[in-house]
Amino acid sequence: MSRTELEARLAREGLTAAAWENGPAERYAAHQHGYDKVLVVAAGRIRFGLPDVGRDVDLTVGDRLDLPAGTAHDAVVGPAGVTCLEAHAPRGTLTAAVRRAAGTW
């Protein structure tokens, strides 16, 4: 699925996405946000840790992760880097941290 197709899918949900990218093996320490966040992988791979629930979520092209406001998460970028589309929604729009595989959302 192309980046344009992924952006269009988000737009149909009323979400405007911005892209960001990181190089191989880059890391983000655990943090949280005051808004709901939707992440979709447009290229590469990334693993998000959800320390409050003791779970890791692996994402590859087309996969999506919904993170409600206040959800602690960390990340490790895959060996080829990653490009993600990120959209924000008002706090309370999302009810649970959910991984959705490519083609299922």
Secondary structure, 3 states (H helix, E strand, C coil): CCHHHHHHHHHHCCCCEEEEEECCCCEEEEECCCCEEEEEEEEEEEEEEECCCCEEEEEECCCEEEECCCCCEEEEEEEEEEEEEEEEECCCCCCCCEEECCCCC
